[in-house]
Amino acid sequence: MAHAHSVKRHKGLMDWLTTVDHKKIAILYLIAGGLFFGIGGIEALLIRVQLAKPMNDFVTAQQFNELITMHGTTMIFLGVMPVIFALMNAVVPLQIGARDVAFPFLNSLGFWTFLFGGLLLNLSWVMGGAPDAGWTSYTPLSSTTYSLTHGVDFYTIGLQIAGLGTLIGGINFLATIITMRAPGMSFMRMPMFTWTSFVTSAMILFAFPAVTVGLVLLSFDRILGANFFNVEAGGNPVLWQHIFWIFGHPEVYILILPAFGVISEVVSTFSRKRLFGYSSMVFATILIAFLGFMVWAHHMFTTGMGPVANALFSIATMLIAVPTGIKIFNWLFTMWGGQIRFTTANLFAAGFIPTFVMGGVTGVMLASAPADYQYHDTYFVVAHFHYVIVGGLVLGLFAGLHYWWPKMFGRVLNEGLGKVEFWTFIIGFHLTFFVQHFLGLIGMQRRVFTYLPNQGFDLMNLISTIGAFLMGVGVIIFLVNVAISFKQPKGVAGDVWEDGRTLEWAIPSPPPEYNFKQTPLVRGIDAFWKEKMAGNTEMTPAEPVGPIHMPSPTILPFVMSVGLFIAGLGFMFTSDDFGNSLLNFLFSNYIITGIGLAITFGSMLLRSLYDDHGWHIEPEEMNDKGVKA
Amino acid sequence: MTTPHAQQASGALPHEPEKATLEGRNKVLGFWLFLGGEAVLFGTLFATFLTLRNQVADGPSASELFSLPITAAATFILLISSLTSVFAIQAMHRGNRTSLARWLGITVVLGLAFLVLEIYEFTEYIVHDDYGMTTSAFSSAFYTLVGFHGAHVLFGILWISILIGQLFKKGLTVVTAPKVYVSAMYWHFIDVVWVFIFTVVYLLGKVVG
């Protein structure tokens, strides 16, 4: 294995398969997340085409069920989560002045398990039918009685594997932020994006194991014939709803908190002002995370939990509006009196604020349990959660991508094209989802594959479809912008926006492999801004120049994830008849599952037996240009 | 009691070798976080079990099924193994590799004894009572909760055995010490989970019904 001071450096594809560098893993997350985001987007467009006119027969009811299920599942678990992880990987270690994350190996493992879980889930399209019980997969609809294909099995197994990756990523970022901060970087000096990443990681840690158990129970019901949700044998379908939502509600805050962090960074940078109410922002973030675990049953008001439970969950839900309101006002007061520059990133951030407020307002409306009986399962709910997830999170992610793109790739995105993209996307967004509030209020049910004409649904559905395609155009403009940016030579200025406040702007774009040649000394909030205001052009180093220890690249995380993928497929098809005695023998005796698990645990064993001593970058190998601190 | 100081003076091994390096400290912290996630995992399994505890359908109920002497013995064995893993960590802090490996070995043997009793119990139910995963909601919840714990014990046995081998091959160093330390944390965790299983599954099932 690796010896100190020398290590085999991989090139090309092997470099990407074996990398443990957080900056490269960020790019992998971005590519994979972008791919799944594209798939989920195409599914959304197919849904909108089907609903464009009444009694349409563009897709069948079964295909429609598969499309809505996969659209929701793909977007949440495989689209936006990895893009969030891409930003966290690209930015958090730089913002805290670290050379790497606490567990580079686990970082890589988290990515590959997510990717193979996502691939497994999407394989369902070509292996007998996608999951069709909605992204919430409520029992008994998702039981073998009503969901006949292997679709839901792909859902349970694929999400278990992908969820494992997310959990690993969450633990890694918690440990990184706790232990790897540069000298002087106290918790209350951390940039807001790092704070929200920290809190989101904590939520992942306590929310994802719950859904893992739920998915295990559902897969045991479907594959091993267990009775958790089977009423005939004493099972309880409401149990699934509780387990799903005790994960599912924290999950929406897991998604939105990093976007809050991005907006805080972008708004403050482009207002040339310190973030207004930093401490209250930290407090609000933690409070949202705490309350986020207390409100899951507001998804179940119509399940029949009784008035006391409904009232309590109703009040708890409305309480979340308070810390969220604190954040909204903090952003507004940050912009107030600032020297605002409307770059593309800041346009997305400014567009985020009113759009998210609208989603928040409908959220408070839905929190009222008696009124929810009217809204439940209508397009009003669809409009609400798309306002918070697309109008909130996706706008936040676009703001973050435009803001940190130069740092990640050393190239800027075209501002003119970016503005066209913003306006196309946000106009398309409001066209798509604003009318859906009214569709819901006049009675259009969600998850129906078609509707009768002349109920007042026709025009609004057509408008919604047109808007959806406009959003698609916005995304295509972004992709064109990305393609154009790669025509530029690499290596824009380190502080490319000139008003950079946090540590990532103190080093070159893209950063060298070791990030900081010398660990910087942090002397306040917005550490780099503080140095610039003191007349310095770079950070004050906290250590002399010396050799830097780096972890070795490794293929094991990739192999471990392949093992889980094989084991998952094997487990899913244990009771199938392939019409081939060898295949039947291999699957029904858990031999394929066993091989997969052997690959995974064997790789774990190798990782334990052969210690990675890493390697060193010597000072003379470091590029001197502007990398001090 | 001069041993640790003597060792430090000779540059051999610090008093708490598991926390001597940043990697070691990260590993211990990361493992605490992982155990937090594991606590939620078992918490959800317990919640499921408590929900379905009396949903026995046509199958036998808990009080008809369980036999306390076997599980009480298993509990006793597992609690003792937690104690021996504490002795192992104390030996590690004294820098005594042989004693460390010996106590870890005893921990593994006790873990194996526990597992044998559990497998015996499961076989009794499945073969003699024809009581399986598919019998009732209660049986599904029982096998899943207790089986998850059993799988954790099996993983711990294999893990600690491999670490004993590494102690002989690589010695007790600042690299191997954090591994031993987190495996002991893991062992305590599955012991604590078992205490809850014994109470919630067996005592509640047998005594309260």
Boltz contact constraints between the chains, C-beta under 6 A:
constraints:
  - contact:
      token1: [A, 102]
      token2: [B, 26]
      max_distance: 6.0
  - contact:
      token1: [A, 171]
      token2: [B, 30]
      max_distance: 6.0
  - contact:
      token1: [A, 171]
      token2: [B, 33]
      max_distance: 6.0
  - contact:
      token1: [A, 171]
      token2: [B, 34]
      max_distance: 6.0
  - contact:
      token1: [A, 174]
      token2: [B, 33]
      max_distance: 6.0
  - contact:
      token1: [A, 175]
      token2: [B, 26]
      max_distance: 6.0
  - contact:
      token1: [A, 175]
      token2: [B, 29]
      max_distance: 6.0
  - contact:
      token1: [A, 175]
      token2: [B, 30]
      max_distance: 6.0
  - contact:
      token1: [A, 179]
      token2: [B, 26]
      max_distance: 6.0
  - contact:
      token1: [A, 205]
      token2: [B, 36]
      max_distance: 6.0
  - contact:
      token1: [A, 205]
      token2: [B, 37]
      max_distance: 6.0
  - contact:
      token1: [A, 206]
      token2: [B, 40]
      max_distance: 6.0
  - contact:
      token1: [A, 209]
      token2: [B, 37]
      max_distance: 6.0
  - contact:
      token1: [A, 209]
      token2: [B, 40]
      max_distance: 6.0
  - contact:
      token1: [A, 209]
      token2: [B, 41]
      max_distance: 6.0
  - contact:
      token1: [A, 210]
      token2: [B, 40]
      max_distance: 6.0
  - contact:
      token1: [A, 210]
      token2: [B, 44]
      max_distance: 6.0
  - contact:
      token1: [A, 213]
      token2: [B, 41]
      max_distance: 6.0
  - contact:
      token1: [A, 213]
      token2: [B, 44]
      max_distance: 6.0
  - contact:
      token1: [A, 213]
      token2: [B, 45]
      max_distance: 6.0
  - contact:
      token1: [A, 224]
      token2: [B, 133]
      max_distance: 6.0
  - contact:
      token1: [A, 225]
      token2: [B, 134]
      max_distance: 6.0
  - contact:
      token1: [A, 226]
      token2: [B, 133]
      max_distance: 6.0
  - contact:
      token1: [A, 226]
      token2: [B, 140]
      max_distance: 6.0
  - contact:
      token1: [A, 227]
      token2: [B, 137]
      max_distance: 6.0
  - contact:
      token1: [A, 227]
      token2: [B, 140]
      max_distance: 6.0
  - contact:
      token1: [A, 228]
      token2: [B, 140]
      max_distance: 6.0
  - contact:
      token1: [A, 233]
      token2: [B, 57]
      max_distance: 6.0
  - contact:
      token1: [A, 233]
      token2: [B, 136]
      max_distance: 6.0
  - contact:
      token1: [A, 233]
      token2: [B, 137]
      max_distance: 6.0
  - contact:
      token1: [A, 234]
      token2: [B, 55]
      max_distance: 6.0
  - contact:
      token1: [A, 234]
      token2: [B, 57]
      max_distance: 6.0
  - contact:
      token1: [A, 234]
      token2: [B, 136]
      max_distance: 6.0
  - contact:
      token1: [A, 234]
      token2: [B, 137]
      max_distance: 6.0
  - contact:
      token1: [A, 235]
      token2: [B, 137]
      max_distance: 6.0
  - contact:
      token1: [A, 236]
      token2: [B, 51]
      max_distance: 6.0
  - contact:
      token1: [A, 239]
      token2: [B, 51]
      max_distance: 6.0
  - contact:
      token1: [A, 611]
      token2: [B, 175]
      max_distance: 6.0
